[in-house]
Amino acid sequence: MTEDDLDYYTAAFQKGGFRGPLNRYRAQGLDWERLPQLSRLQVHQPSCFIAGTLDPVRTFIPGADLYAAPGANCTDFRGSTLIEGKGHWIQQEAPGDVNRALLSFLTTLG
């Protein structure tokens, strides 16, 4: 991350704080309780999945790899790209790899 990036994020969090982002994570258990119908929905648009192998979201449920079946609810899944050694903020950590994966996905849309 560059100094400019850090300044940008610092300014954004100084303005809005951490409450909103933290509350999103705090409330995620309520999603499954109050919105069970969402787990049955499907994505019908062409889609792909790009993530880092070290993303902690991958292991939120002990003993499960949440990235094992990224296209399970997609009817037109075009593939996944797991970027080795990178974490949750994949577009900041590996912008070149993300751009290559996106460009590869775009070629499938012909």
Helices and strands as residue ranges (DSSP letters): H 3-16, H 19-26, H 28-34, G 36-40, E 47-52, G 56-59, E 77-83, H 90-93, H 95-107
